[in-house]
Amino acid sequence: MHSTDDFRFKSNQFLLELDAATTEMMMFVSSRETTGERWALASQRHCAAYAAWNSFINEPAKPFAE
């Protein structure tokens, strides 16, 4: 696999987790469950998913092999 393909694959993995974490939080919001242990865990998951995505996307650029 080329570097561009690797980047796309990894990027998709991070975005899938971020999307799942966001969806979980929005389900709690819609059910008015924005306090308690389940909310705290969902919030931590979302924070970790965003931090992982942000870290990945802001890594120093590497030249792609085409």
CHARMM internal coordinates of N, CA and C (Angstrom, degrees):
IC EDIT
DIST 1 N 1 CA 1.4497
DIST 1 CA 1 C 1.5259
ANGL 1 N 1 CA 1 C 109.08
DIST 1 C 2 N 1.3223
ANGL 1 CA 1 C 2 N 116.13
DIHE 1 N 1 CA 1 C 2 N 140.39
DIST 2 N 2 CA 1.4545
ANGL 1 C 2 N 2 CA 120.92
DIHE 1 CA 1 C 2 N 2 CA 178.34
DIST 2 CA 2 C 1.5172
ANGL 2 N 2 CA 2 C 110.70
DIHE 1 C 2 N 2 CA 2 C -77.69
DIST 2 C 3 N 1.3137
ANGL 2 CA 2 C 3 N 116.56
DIHE 2 N 2 CA 2 C 3 N 162.78
DIST 3 N 3 CA 1.4606
ANGL 2 C 3 N 3 CA 121.59
DIHE 2 CA 2 C 3 N 3 CA 179.68
DIST 3 CA 3 C 1.5243
ANGL 3 N 3 CA 3 C 111.99
DIHE 2 C 3 N 3 CA 3 C -59.03
DIST 3 C 4 N 1.3163
ANGL 3 CA 3 C 4 N 117.49
DIHE 3 N 3 CA 3 C 4 N -37.60
DIST 4 N 4 CA 1.4638
ANGL 3 C 4 N 4 CA 120.15
DIHE 3 CA 3 C 4 N 4 CA 179.08
DIST 4 CA 4 C 1.5259
ANGL 4 N 4 CA 4 C 109.60
DIHE 3 C 4 N 4 CA 4 C -63.50
DIST 4 C 5 N 1.3070
ANGL 4 CA 4 C 5 N 116.32
DIHE 4 N 4 CA 4 C 5 N -40.87
DIST 5 N 5 CA 1.4599
ANGL 4 C 5 N 5 CA 120.44
DIHE 4 CA 4 C 5 N 5 CA 177.70
DIST 5 CA 5 C 1.5224
ANGL 5 N 5 CA 5 C 110.88
DIHE 4 C 5 N 5 CA 5 C -65.77
DIST 5 C 6 N 1.3288
ANGL 5 CA 5 C 6 N 116.52
DIHE 5 N 5 CA 5 C 6 N -39.87
DIST 6 N 6 CA 1.4628
ANGL 5 C 6 N 6 CA 120.44
DIHE 5 CA 5 C 6 N 6 CA 177.13
DIST 6 CA 6 C 1.5277
ANGL 6 N 6 CA 6 C 110.46
DIHE 5 C 6 N 6 CA 6 C -61.17
DIST 6 C 7 N 1.3259
ANGL 6 CA 6 C 7 N 116.01
DIHE 6 N 6 CA 6 C 7 N -44.97
DIST 7 N 7 CA 1.4586
ANGL 6 C 7 N 7 CA 120.53
DIHE 6 CA 6 C 7 N 7 CA 179.60
DIST 7 CA 7 C 1.5246
ANGL 7 N 7 CA 7 C 110.68
DIHE 6 C 7 N 7 CA 7 C -60.39
DIST 7 C 8 N 1.3013
ANGL 7 CA 7 C 8 N 116.77
DIHE 7 N 7 CA 7 C 8 N -46.41
DIST 8 N 8 CA 1.4759
ANGL 7 C 8 N 8 CA 120.88
DIHE 7 CA 7 C 8 N 8 CA -179.99
DIST 8 CA 8 C 1.5190
ANGL 8 N 8 CA 8 C 111.29
DIHE 7 C 8 N 8 CA 8 C -62.57
DIST 8 C 9 N 1.3191
ANGL 8 CA 8 C 9 N 117.11
DIHE 8 N 8 CA 8 C 9 N -42.74
DIST 9 N 9 CA 1.4511
ANGL 8 C 9 N 9 CA 121.23
DIHE 8 CA 8 C 9 N 9 CA -179.83
DIST 9 CA 9 C 1.5308
ANGL 9 N 9 CA 9 C 111.04
DIHE 8 C 9 N 9 CA 9 C -63.30
DIST 9 C 10 N 1.3363
ANGL 9 CA 9 C 10 N 116.59
DIHE 9 N 9 CA 9 C 10 N -49.72
DIST 10 N 10 CA 1.4674
ANGL 9 C 10 N 10 CA 120.49
DIHE 9 CA 9 C 10 N 10 CA 179.66
DIST 10 CA 10 C 1.5211
ANGL 10 N 10 CA 10 C 111.03
DIHE 9 C 10 N 10 CA 10 C -64.25
DIST 10 C 11 N 1.3145
ANGL 10 CA 10 C 11 N 116.07
DIHE 10 N 10 CA 10 C 11 N -41.30
DIST 11 N 11 CA 1.4530
ANGL 10 C 11 N 11 CA 120.52
DIHE 10 CA 10 C 11 N 11 CA 178.60
DIST 11 CA 11 C 1.5237
ANGL 11 N 11 CA 11 C 110.50
DIHE 10 C 11 N 11 CA 11 C -59.34
DIST 11 C 12 N 1.3095
ANGL 11 CA 11 C 12 N 116.56
DIHE 11 N 11 CA 11 C 12 N -44.18
DIST 12 N 12 CA 1.4563
ANGL 11 C 12 N 12 CA 120.96
DIHE 11 CA 11 C 12 N 12 CA 179.46
DIST 12 CA 12 C 1.5277
ANGL 12 N 12 CA 12 C 110.98
DIHE 11 C 12 N 12 CA 12 C -62.23
DIST 12 C 13 N 1.3247
ANGL 12 CA 12 C 13 N 117.91
DIHE 12 N 12 CA 12 C 13 N -40.03
DIST 13 N 13 CA 1.4631
ANGL 12 C 13 N 13 CA 121.04
DIHE 12 CA 12 C 13 N 13 CA 178.21
DIST 13 CA 13 C 1.5303
ANGL 13 N 13 CA 13 C 111.03
DIHE 12 C 13 N 13 CA 13 C -61.17
DIST 13 C 14 N 1.3225
ANGL 13 CA 13 C 14 N 116.79
DIHE 13 N 13 CA 13 C 14 N -46.96
DIST 14 N 14 CA 1.4684
ANGL 13 C 14 N 14 CA 120.66
DIHE 13 CA 13 C 14 N 14 CA 178.93
DIST 14 CA 14 C 1.5252
ANGL 14 N 14 CA 14 C 111.08
DIHE 13 C 14 N 14 CA 14 C -62.49
DIST 14 C 15 N 1.3168
ANGL 14 CA 14 C 15 N 116.82
DIHE 14 N 14 CA 14 C 15 N -42.71
DIST 15 N 15 CA 1.4645
ANGL 14 C 15 N 15 CA 120.37
DIHE 14 CA 14 C 15 N 15 CA -178.61
DIST 15 CA 15 C 1.5254
ANGL 15 N 15 CA 15 C 112.29
DIHE 14 C 15 N 15 CA 15 C -68.28
DIST 15 C 16 N 1.3206
ANGL 15 CA 15 C 16 N 117.14
DIHE 15 N 15 CA 15 C 16 N -34.70
DIST 16 N 16 CA 1.4672
ANGL 15 C 16 N 16 CA 119.93
DIHE 15 CA 15 C 16 N 16 CA 176.70
DIST 16 CA 16 C 1.5289
ANGL 16 N 16 CA 16 C 110.87
DIHE 15 C 16 N 16 CA 16 C -62.96
DIST 16 C 17 N 1.3285
ANGL 16 CA 16 C 17 N 117.26
DIHE 16 N 16 CA 16 C 17 N -43.47
DIST 17 N 17 CA 1.4599
ANGL 16 C 17 N 17 CA 120.52
DIHE 16 CA 16 C 17 N 17 CA 178.86
DIST 17 CA 17 C 1.5219
ANGL 17 N 17 CA 17 C 110.76
DIHE 16 C 17 N 17 CA 17 C -67.50
DIST 17 C 18 N 1.3256
ANGL 17 CA 17 C 18 N 117.64
DIHE 17 N 17 CA 17 C 18 N -41.59
DIST 18 N 18 CA 1.4580
ANGL 17 C 18 N 18 CA 120.51
DIHE 17 CA 17 C 18 N 18 CA 178.27
DIST 18 CA 18 C 1.5301
ANGL 18 N 18 CA 18 C 110.44
DIHE 17 C 18 N 18 CA 18 C -62.99
DIST 18 C 19 N 1.3106
ANGL 18 CA 18 C 19 N 117.38
DIHE 18 N 18 CA 18 C 19 N -41.57
DIST 19 N 19 CA 1.4583
ANGL 18 C 19 N 19 CA 121.14
DIHE 18 CA 18 C 19 N 19 CA 178.32
DIST 19 CA 19 C 1.5296
ANGL 19 N 19 CA 19 C 111.12
DIHE 18 C 19 N 19 CA 19 C -64.16
DIST 19 C 20 N 1.3256
ANGL 19 CA 19 C 20 N 116.97
DIHE 19 N 19 CA 19 C 20 N -42.98
DIST 20 N 20 CA 1.4676
ANGL 19 C 20 N 20 CA 120.56
DIHE 19 CA 19 C 20 N 20 CA 179.11
DIST 20 CA 20 C 1.5239
ANGL 20 N 20 CA 20 C 110.81
DIHE 19 C 20 N 20 CA 20 C -64.19
DIST 20 C 21 N 1.3228
ANGL 20 CA 20 C 21 N 117.18
DIHE 20 N 20 CA 20 C 21 N -41.35
DIST 21 N 21 CA 1.4639
ANGL 20 C 21 N 21 CA 120.86
DIHE 20 CA 20 C 21 N 21 CA 179.20
DIST 21 CA 21 C 1.5258
ANGL 21 N 21 CA 21 C 110.85
DIHE 20 C 21 N 21 CA 21 C -65.74
DIST 21 C 22 N 1.3276
ANGL 21 CA 21 C 22 N 117.11
DIHE 21 N 21 CA 21 C 22 N -40.94
DIST 22 N 22 CA 1.4621
ANGL 21 C 22 N 22 CA 121.23
DIHE 21 CA 21 C 22 N 22 CA 178.09
DIST 22 CA 22 C 1.5251
ANGL 22 N 22 CA 22 C 110.65
DIHE 21 C 22 N 22 CA 22 C -64.58
DIST 22 C 23 N 1.3141
ANGL 22 CA 22 C 23 N 116.59
DIHE 22 N 22 CA 22 C 23 N -43.69
DIST 23 N 23 CA 1.4643
ANGL 22 C 23 N 23 CA 121.16
DIHE 22 CA 22 C 23 N 23 CA 178.99
DIST 23 CA 23 C 1.5262
ANGL 23 N 23 CA 23 C 110.94
DIHE 22 C 23 N 23 CA 23 C -61.04
DIST 23 C 24 N 1.3256
ANGL 23 CA 23 C 24 N 116.37
DIHE 23 N 23 CA 23 C 24 N -42.69
DIST 24 N 24 CA 1.4614
ANGL 23 C 24 N 24 CA 120.09
DIHE 23 CA 23 C 24 N 24 CA 178.33
DIST 24 CA 24 C 1.5300
ANGL 24 N 24 CA 24 C 110.93
DIHE 23 C 24 N 24 CA 24 C -60.43
DIST 24 C 25 N 1.3227
ANGL 24 CA 24 C 25 N 116.86
DIHE 24 N 24 CA 24 C 25 N -45.17
DIST 25 N 25 CA 1.4658
ANGL 24 C 25 N 25 CA 120.06
DIHE 24 CA 24 C 25 N 25 CA 179.12
DIST 25 CA 25 C 1.5241
ANGL 25 N 25 CA 25 C 111.11
DIHE 24 C 25 N 25 CA 25 C -63.81
DIST 25 C 26 N 1.3113
ANGL 25 CA 25 C 26 N 118.28
DIHE 25 N 25 CA 25 C 26 N -41.04
DIST 26 N 26 CA 1.4567
ANGL 25 C 26 N 26 CA 120.83
DIHE 25 CA 25 C 26 N 26 CA -179.41
DIST 26 CA 26 C 1.5331
ANGL 26 N 26 CA 26 C 111.38
DIHE 25 C 26 N 26 CA 26 C -67.04
DIST 26 C 27 N 1.3238
ANGL 26 CA 26 C 27 N 117.34
DIHE 26 N 26 CA 26 C 27 N -30.61
DIST 27 N 27 CA 1.4647
ANGL 26 C 27 N 27 CA 119.61
DIHE 26 CA 26 C 27 N 27 CA 174.95
DIST 27 CA 27 C 1.5331
ANGL 27 N 27 CA 27 C 109.90
DIHE 26 C 27 N 27 CA 27 C -65.24
DIST 27 C 28 N 1.3162
ANGL 27 CA 27 C 28 N 116.54
DIHE 27 N 27 CA 27 C 28 N -40.33
DIST 28 N 28 CA 1.4621
ANGL 27 C 28 N 28 CA 119.70
DIHE 27 CA 27 C 28 N 28 CA 176.93
DIST 28 CA 28 C 1.5267
ANGL 28 N 28 CA 28 C 111.01
DIHE 27 C 28 N 28 CA 28 C -66.82
DIST 28 C 29 N 1.3100
ANGL 28 CA 28 C 29 N 117.50
DIHE 28 N 28 CA 28 C 29 N -38.89
DIST 29 N 29 CA 1.4626
ANGL 28 C 29 N 29 CA 120.76
DIHE 28 CA 28 C 29 N 29 CA 178.10
DIST 29 CA 29 C 1.5210
ANGL 29 N 29 CA 29 C 109.87
DIHE 28 C 29 N 29 CA 29 C -62.36
DIST 29 C 30 N 1.3187
ANGL 29 CA 29 C 30 N 117.06
DIHE 29 N 29 CA 29 C 30 N -46.43
DIST 30 N 30 CA 1.4656
ANGL 29 C 30 N 30 CA 119.97
DIHE 29 CA 29 C 30 N 30 CA -177.40
DIST 30 CA 30 C 1.5260
ANGL 30 N 30 CA 30 C 111.90
DIHE 29 C 30 N 30 CA 30 C -66.09
DIST 30 C 31 N 1.3200
ANGL 30 CA 30 C 31 N 116.97
DIHE 30 N 30 CA 30 C 31 N -26.49
DIST 31 N 31 CA 1.4678
ANGL 30 C 31 N 31 CA 119.60
DIHE 30 CA 30 C 31 N 31 CA 177.86
DIST 31 CA 31 C 1.5354
ANGL 31 N 31 CA 31 C 111.63
DIHE 30 C 31 N 31 CA 31 C -96.24
DIST 31 C 32 N 1.3353
ANGL 31 CA 31 C 32 N 115.77
DIHE 31 N 31 CA 31 C 32 N 10.43
DIST 32 N 32 CA 1.4725
ANGL 31 C 32 N 32 CA 123.42
DIHE 31 CA 31 C 32 N 32 CA 177.76
DIST 32 CA 32 C 1.5278
ANGL 32 N 32 CA 32 C 113.01
DIHE 31 C 32 N 32 CA 32 C 57.37
DIST 32 C 33 N 1.3183
ANGL 32 CA 32 C 33 N 115.23
DIHE 32 N 32 CA 32 C 33 N 36.51
DIST 33 N 33 CA 1.4642
ANGL 32 C 33 N 33 CA 121.41
DIHE 32 CA 32 C 33 N 33 CA 177.94
DIST 33 CA 33 C 1.5335
ANGL 33 N 33 CA 33 C 108.21
DIHE 32 C 33 N 33 CA 33 C -111.30
DIST 33 C 34 N 1.3263
ANGL 33 CA 33 C 34 N 115.37
DIHE 33 N 33 CA 33 C 34 N 73.44
DIST 34 N 34 CA 1.4676
ANGL 33 C 34 N 34 CA 120.19
DIHE 33 CA 33 C 34 N 34 CA -175.36
DIST 34 CA 34 C 1.5308
ANGL 34 N 34 CA 34 C 112.09
DIHE 33 C 34 N 34 CA 34 C -110.14
DIST 34 C 35 N 1.3006
ANGL 34 CA 34 C 35 N 116.04
DIHE 34 N 34 CA 34 C 35 N 24.08
DIST 35 N 35 CA 1.4572
ANGL 34 C 35 N 35 CA 121.89
DIHE 34 CA 34 C 35 N 35 CA 172.62
DIST 35 CA 35 C 1.5235
ANGL 35 N 35 CA 35 C 107.41
DIHE 34 C 35 N 35 CA 35 C -142.05
DIST 35 C 36 N 1.2971
ANGL 35 CA 35 C 36 N 115.83
DIHE 35 N 35 CA 35 C 36 N 166.15
DIST 36 N 36 CA 1.4587
ANGL 35 C 36 N 36 CA 120.53
DIHE 35 CA 35 C 36 N 36 CA 176.63
DIST 36 CA 36 C 1.5134
ANGL 36 N 36 CA 36 C 113.26
DIHE 35 C 36 N 36 CA 36 C 98.28
DIST 36 C 37 N 1.3179
ANGL 36 CA 36 C 37 N 113.90
DIHE 36 N 36 CA 36 C 37 N 179.48
DIST 37 N 37 CA 1.4596
ANGL 36 C 37 N 37 CA 120.96
DIHE 36 CA 36 C 37 N 37 CA -174.07
DIST 37 CA 37 C 1.5309
ANGL 37 N 37 CA 37 C 112.92
DIHE 36 C 37 N 37 CA 37 C -65.37
DIST 37 C 38 N 1.3377
ANGL 37 CA 37 C 38 N 117.32
DIHE 37 N 37 CA 37 C 38 N -42.63
DIST 38 N 38 CA 1.4744
ANGL 37 C 38 N 38 CA 119.16
DIHE 37 CA 37 C 38 N 38 CA -179.82
DIST 38 CA 38 C 1.5207
ANGL 38 N 38 CA 38 C 111.54
DIHE 37 C 38 N 38 CA 38 C -63.39
DIST 38 C 39 N 1.3263
ANGL 38 CA 38 C 39 N 116.70
DIHE 38 N 38 CA 38 C 39 N -39.55
DIST 39 N 39 CA 1.4640
ANGL 38 C 39 N 39 CA 120.87
DIHE 38 CA 38 C 39 N 39 CA 177.37
DIST 39 CA 39 C 1.5277
ANGL 39 N 39 CA 39 C 110.33
DIHE 38 C 39 N 39 CA 39 C -64.58
DIST 39 C 40 N 1.3294
ANGL 39 CA 39 C 40 N 115.90
DIHE 39 N 39 CA 39 C 40 N -44.50
DIST 40 N 40 CA 1.4707
ANGL 39 C 40 N 40 CA 120.43
DIHE 39 CA 39 C 40 N 40 CA -179.61
DIST 40 CA 40 C 1.5294
ANGL 40 N 40 CA 40 C 110.57
DIHE 39 C 40 N 40 CA 40 C -60.40
DIST 40 C 41 N 1.3258
ANGL 40 CA 40 C 41 N 116.96
DIHE 40 N 40 CA 40 C 41 N -42.83
DIST 41 N 41 CA 1.4659
ANGL 40 C 41 N 41 CA 120.14
DIHE 40 CA 40 C 41 N 41 CA 179.02
DIST 41 CA 41 C 1.5255
ANGL 41 N 41 CA 41 C 111.24
DIHE 40 C 41 N 41 CA 41 C -65.75
DIST 41 C 42 N 1.3261
ANGL 41 CA 41 C 42 N 116.74
DIHE 41 N 41 CA 41 C 42 N -41.52
DIST 42 N 42 CA 1.4637
ANGL 41 C 42 N 42 CA 120.21
DIHE 41 CA 41 C 42 N 42 CA 178.39
DIST 42 CA 42 C 1.5217
ANGL 42 N 42 CA 42 C 110.71
DIHE 41 C 42 N 42 CA 42 C -64.54
DIST 42 C 43 N 1.3146
ANGL 42 CA 42 C 43 N 116.18
DIHE 42 N 42 CA 42 C 43 N -39.84
DIST 43 N 43 CA 1.4588
ANGL 42 C 43 N 43 CA 120.88
DIHE 42 CA 42 C 43 N 43 CA 178.75
DIST 43 CA 43 C 1.5345
ANGL 43 N 43 CA 43 C 111.27
DIHE 42 C 43 N 43 CA 43 C -65.05
DIST 43 C 44 N 1.3174
ANGL 43 CA 43 C 44 N 116.06
DIHE 43 N 43 CA 43 C 44 N -41.67
DIST 44 N 44 CA 1.4735
ANGL 43 C 44 N 44 CA 120.31
DIHE 43 CA 43 C 44 N 44 CA 177.31
DIST 44 CA 44 C 1.5272
ANGL 44 N 44 CA 44 C 110.89
DIHE 43 C 44 N 44 CA 44 C -64.45
DIST 44 C 45 N 1.3332
ANGL 44 CA 44 C 45 N 116.37
DIHE 44 N 44 CA 44 C 45 N -40.32
DIST 45 N 45 CA 1.4641
ANGL 44 C 45 N 45 CA 120.54
DIHE 44 CA 44 C 45 N 45 CA 178.28
DIST 45 CA 45 C 1.5256
ANGL 45 N 45 CA 45 C 110.20
DIHE 44 C 45 N 45 CA 45 C -62.15
DIST 45 C 46 N 1.3287
ANGL 45 CA 45 C 46 N 116.22
DIHE 45 N 45 CA 45 C 46 N -44.85
DIST 46 N 46 CA 1.4596
ANGL 45 C 46 N 46 CA 120.43
DIHE 45 CA 45 C 46 N 46 CA -179.44
DIST 46 CA 46 C 1.5308
ANGL 46 N 46 CA 46 C 110.59
DIHE 45 C 46 N 46 CA 46 C -63.86
DIST 46 C 47 N 1.3131
ANGL 46 CA 46 C 47 N 116.01
DIHE 46 N 46 CA 46 C 47 N -43.75
DIST 47 N 47 CA 1.4670
ANGL 46 C 47 N 47 CA 120.63
DIHE 46 CA 46 C 47 N 47 CA 179.42
DIST 47 CA 47 C 1.5349
ANGL 47 N 47 CA 47 C 110.81
DIHE 46 C 47 N 47 CA 47 C -61.01
DIST 47 C 48 N 1.3266
ANGL 47 CA 47 C 48 N 116.55
DIHE 47 N 47 CA 47 C 48 N -44.46
DIST 48 N 48 CA 1.4640
ANGL 47 C 48 N 48 CA 120.91
DIHE 47 CA 47 C 48 N 48 CA 179.59
DIST 48 CA 48 C 1.5303
ANGL 48 N 48 CA 48 C 111.18
DIHE 47 C 48 N 48 CA 48 C -65.63
DIST 48 C 49 N 1.3269
ANGL 48 CA 48 C 49 N 117.21
DIHE 48 N 48 CA 48 C 49 N -39.89
DIST 49 N 49 CA 1.4672
ANGL 48 C 49 N 49 CA 120.58
DIHE 48 CA 48 C 49 N 49 CA 179.50
DIST 49 CA 49 C 1.5207
ANGL 49 N 49 CA 49 C 110.85
DIHE 48 C 49 N 49 CA 49 C -65.16
DIST 49 C 50 N 1.3356
ANGL 49 CA 49 C 50 N 116.17
DIHE 49 N 49 CA 49 C 50 N -42.17
DIST 50 N 50 CA 1.4618
ANGL 49 C 50 N 50 CA 119.05
DIHE 49 CA 49 C 50 N 50 CA 178.83
DIST 50 CA 50 C 1.5291
ANGL 50 N 50 CA 50 C 110.66
DIHE 49 C 50 N 50 CA 50 C -67.14
DIST 50 C 51 N 1.3186
ANGL 50 CA 50 C 51 N 117.03
DIHE 50 N 50 CA 50 C 51 N -42.31
DIST 51 N 51 CA 1.4681
ANGL 50 C 51 N 51 CA 120.68
DIHE 50 CA 50 C 51 N 51 CA 179.78
DIST 51 CA 51 C 1.5323
ANGL 51 N 51 CA 51 C 110.68
DIHE 50 C 51 N 51 CA 51 C -61.48
DIST 51 C 52 N 1.3306
ANGL 51 CA 51 C 52 N 116.68
DIHE 51 N 51 CA 51 C 52 N -41.47
DIST 52 N 52 CA 1.4684
ANGL 51 C 52 N 52 CA 120.31
DIHE 51 CA 51 C 52 N 52 CA 178.87
DIST 52 CA 52 C 1.5252
ANGL 52 N 52 CA 52 C 110.97
DIHE 51 C 52 N 52 CA 52 C -64.63
DIST 52 C 53 N 1.3374
ANGL 52 CA 52 C 53 N 116.41
DIHE 52 N 52 CA 52 C 53 N -44.09
DIST 53 N 53 CA 1.4676
ANGL 52 C 53 N 53 CA 120.98
DIHE 52 CA 52 C 53 N 53 CA 178.07
DIST 53 CA 53 C 1.5253
ANGL 53 N 53 CA 53 C 110.07
DIHE 52 C 53 N 53 CA 53 C -62.06
DIST 53 C 54 N 1.3216
ANGL 53 CA 53 C 54 N 116.80
DIHE 53 N 53 CA 53 C 54 N -47.80
DIST 54 N 54 CA 1.4600
ANGL 53 C 54 N 54 CA 121.57
DIHE 53 CA 53 C 54 N 54 CA -178.41
DIST 54 CA 54 C 1.5318
ANGL 54 N 54 CA 54 C 111.22
DIHE 53 C 54 N 54 CA 54 C -60.94
DIST 54 C 55 N 1.3142
ANGL 54 CA 54 C 55 N 116.38
DIHE 54 N 54 CA 54 C 55 N -42.98
DIST 55 N 55 CA 1.4642
ANGL 54 C 55 N 55 CA 120.66
DIHE 54 CA 54 C 55 N 55 CA 178.50
DIST 55 CA 55 C 1.5275
ANGL 55 N 55 CA 55 C 110.88
DIHE 54 C 55 N 55 CA 55 C -62.84
DIST 55 C 56 N 1.3260
ANGL 55 CA 55 C 56 N 116.36
DIHE 55 N 55 CA 55 C 56 N -44.03
DIST 56 N 56 CA 1.4555
ANGL 55 C 56 N 56 CA 120.89
DIHE 55 CA 55 C 56 N 56 CA -179.79
DIST 56 CA 56 C 1.5221
ANGL 56 N 56 CA 56 C 111.43
DIHE 55 C 56 N 56 CA 56 C -63.92
DIST 56 C 57 N 1.3058
ANGL 56 CA 56 C 57 N 116.51
DIHE 56 N 56 CA 56 C 57 N -48.05
DIST 57 N 57 CA 1.4622
ANGL 56 C 57 N 57 CA 120.33
DIHE 56 CA 56 C 57 N 57 CA -173.51
DIST 57 CA 57 C 1.5271
ANGL 57 N 57 CA 57 C 111.79
DIHE 56 C 57 N 57 CA 57 C -71.18
DIST 57 C 58 N 1.3173
ANGL 57 CA 57 C 58 N 117.15
DIHE 57 N 57 CA 57 C 58 N -22.70
DIST 58 N 58 CA 1.4686
ANGL 57 C 58 N 58 CA 120.61
DIHE 57 CA 57 C 58 N 58 CA -178.67
DIST 58 CA 58 C 1.5211
ANGL 58 N 58 CA 58 C 113.77
DIHE 57 C 58 N 58 CA 58 C -102.02
DIST 58 C 59 N 1.3249
ANGL 58 CA 58 C 59 N 117.07
DIHE 58 N 58 CA 58 C 59 N 13.13
DIST 59 N 59 CA 1.4608
ANGL 58 C 59 N 59 CA 120.23
DIHE 58 CA 58 C 59 N 59 CA 173.41
DIST 59 CA 59 C 1.5249
ANGL 59 N 59 CA 59 C 108.28
DIHE 58 C 59 N 59 CA 59 C -63.32
DIST 59 C 60 N 1.3151
ANGL 59 CA 59 C 60 N 116.91
DIHE 59 N 59 CA 59 C 60 N 148.67
DIST 60 N 60 CA 1.4783
ANGL 59 C 60 N 60 CA 118.27
DIHE 59 CA 59 C 60 N 60 CA 176.31
DIST 60 CA 60 C 1.5307
ANGL 60 N 60 CA 60 C 110.68
DIHE 59 C 60 N 60 CA 60 C -55.60
DIST 60 C 61 N 1.2943
ANGL 60 CA 60 C 61 N 114.91
DIHE 60 N 60 CA 60 C 61 N 140.21
DIST 61 N 61 CA 1.4806
ANGL 60 C 61 N 61 CA 120.53
DIHE 60 CA 60 C 61 N 61 CA -177.39
DIST 61 CA 61 C 1.5118
ANGL 61 N 61 CA 61 C 110.38
DIHE 60 C 61 N 61 CA 61 C -64.38
DIST 61 C 62 N 1.3308
ANGL 61 CA 61 C 62 N 113.93
DIHE 61 N 61 CA 61 C 62 N 138.75
DIST 62 N 62 CA 1.4551
ANGL 61 C 62 N 62 CA 121.38
DIHE 61 CA 61 C 62 N 62 CA 174.65
DIST 62 CA 62 C 1.5190
ANGL 62 N 62 CA 62 C 107.37
DIHE 61 C 62 N 62 CA 62 C -115.79
DIST 62 C 63 N 1.2971
ANGL 62 CA 62 C 63 N 118.45
DIHE 62 N 62 CA 62 C 63 N 141.51
DIST 63 N 63 CA 1.4653
ANGL 62 C 63 N 63 CA 118.92
DIHE 62 CA 62 C 63 N 63 CA 178.84
DIST 63 CA 63 C 1.5270
ANGL 63 N 63 CA 63 C 110.58
DIHE 62 C 63 N 63 CA 63 C -63.09
DIST 63 C 64 N 1.3291
ANGL 63 CA 63 C 64 N 115.80
DIHE 63 N 63 CA 63 C 64 N 137.06
DIST 64 N 64 CA 1.4556
ANGL 63 C 64 N 64 CA 120.72
DIHE 63 CA 63 C 64 N 64 CA -179.78
DIST 64 CA 64 C 1.5188
ANGL 64 N 64 CA 64 C 109.89
DIHE 63 C 64 N 64 CA 64 C -86.55
DIST 64 C 65 N 1.3241
ANGL 64 CA 64 C 65 N 114.77
DIHE 64 N 64 CA 64 C 65 N 141.54
DIST 65 N 65 CA 1.4661
ANGL 64 C 65 N 65 CA 120.50
DIHE 64 CA 64 C 65 N 65 CA 172.64
DIST 65 CA 65 C 1.5294
ANGL 65 N 65 CA 65 C 107.06
DIHE 64 C 65 N 65 CA 65 C -90.71
DIST 65 C 66 N 1.2572
ANGL 65 CA 65 C 66 N 117.49
DIHE 65 N 65 CA 65 C 66 N 119.06
DIST 66 N 66 CA 1.4714
ANGL 65 C 66 N 66 CA 121.19
DIHE 65 CA 65 C 66 N 66 CA -178.61
DIST 66 CA 66 C 1.5025
ANGL 66 N 66 CA 66 C 110.40
DIHE 65 C 66 N 66 CA 66 C -93.43
END
COOR INIT
IC SEED 1 N 1 CA 1 C
IC BUILD
